[in-house]
């Protein structure tokens, strides 16, 4: 599975951005897709995930501000980010998790930079 992330950019605090993660194959059978982020000097952290059944999970720091969604027809997962804060500045990565039999595979996109100015 190849993942192409896009939509990052520079935005002022309080603004919005929408990230997209386009997959090279159908995502209907992909168990979990998610967004992670990594700020300079920090470890990569989970932002939000969405299961094949539409169930979602969010980091506490983004609850109520970010929304993850998926469009199976477009093989794309989105992250709508509202009320952005300077601490949201990071490189955002999308990830796909796929179970094949008893094996688990993970695939990462290349990352897209999000910069929030104060």
C-alpha positions in Angstrom: 0.0 0.0 0.0 1.4 3.4 -1.0 0.1 6.5 0.8 0.3 10.0 -0.4 -0.3 12.7 2.2 -1.2 16.3 1.2 -2.8 19.4 2.4 -0.3 20.8 4.8 0.7 24.4 4.9 1.1 27.6 7.0 -1.9 28.9 8.8 -2.5 31.3 11.6 -3.6 30.2 15.1 -7.3 29.6 15.1 -7.4 28.7 11.4 -8.2 25.4 9.7 -6.5 22.9 7.4 -7.7 19.7 5.8 -5.2 16.9 5.2 -5.7 14.1 2.7 -4.2 10.7 2.6 -4.7 8.9 -0.7 -4.1 5.2 -0.9 -2.9 3.2 -3.9 -5.5 0.5 -3.4 -9.0 0.1 -1.9 -9.1 1.0 1.8 -12.3 -0.9 2.5 -10.4 -3.9 3.8 -7.6 -1.9 5.6 -8.2 -2.4 9.3 -7.0 0.9 10.5 -5.9 4.2 9.0 -4.6 7.1 11.0 -2.8 10.3 11.3 0.3 10.8 13.4 2.6 13.8 13.9 6.1 14.5 14.9 7.4 17.9 16.0 11.1 18.7 16.1 12.8 17.0 19.0 9.7 15.0 19.9 8.6 11.4 19.3 6.0 10.6 16.7 2.6 10.6 18.3 -0.9 9.4 17.4 -3.4 12.1 16.4 -6.4 10.2 15.2 -7.3 6.8 13.8 -10.3 5.4 12.0 -11.2 1.7 11.7 -12.8 -0.1 8.7 -16.1 0.1 10.6 -15.8 3.9 11.0 -14.9 3.8 14.7 -12.6 6.7 15.6 -10.0 7.5 18.2 -8.4 10.8 19.0 -5.5 12.1 21.1 -6.8 14.2 24.0 -5.0 17.2 22.7 -7.1 17.3 19.5 -10.5 16.1 20.7 -13.2 18.5 19.7 -10.9 20.3 17.2 -9.9 17.6 14.7 -12.1 15.1 12.8 -10.9 12.1 10.9 -13.0 10.6 8.1 -12.7 8.2 5.2 -14.1 8.1 1.7 -13.9 4.5 0.5 -14.9 5.5 -3.0 -11.8 7.7 -3.3 -9.5 5.5 -1.2 -8.8 8.5 0.9 -8.7 9.4 4.5 -9.0 13.0 5.7 -8.1 15.0 8.8 -10.1 18.2 9.2 -8.2 20.4 11.6 -10.0 23.4 13.2 -9.0 25.9 15.8 -5.3 25.2 15.2 -2.8 26.1 17.8 1.0 26.7 17.5 1.6 23.4 19.3 -0.1 21.6 16.5 3.0 22.5 14.3 4.5 19.2 13.1 5.0 16.9 10.2 1.8 14.9 9.8 2.0 11.3 8.6 -0.7 8.9 7.6 -0.5 5.3 8.3 -2.4 2.2 7.2 -2.6 -1.0 9.3 -3.5 -4.2 7.6 -4.0 -7.7 8.9 -3.3 -10.5 6.5 -4.0 -13.8 8.1 -2.0 -13.8 11.3 0.4 -11.1 10.1 0.1 -7.3 10.7 1.5 -4.9 8.2 2.0 -1.1 8.5 2.5 1.4 5.8 3.5 5.1 6.1 3.0 8.0 3.9 5.8 10.6 3.3 4.5 13.3 5.7 3.1 16.8 5.1 4.3 19.9 7.1 1.7 21.8 9.1 2.9 25.1 10.6 0.7 27.2 12.8 1.8 30.7 13.5 0.8 32.6 16.7 
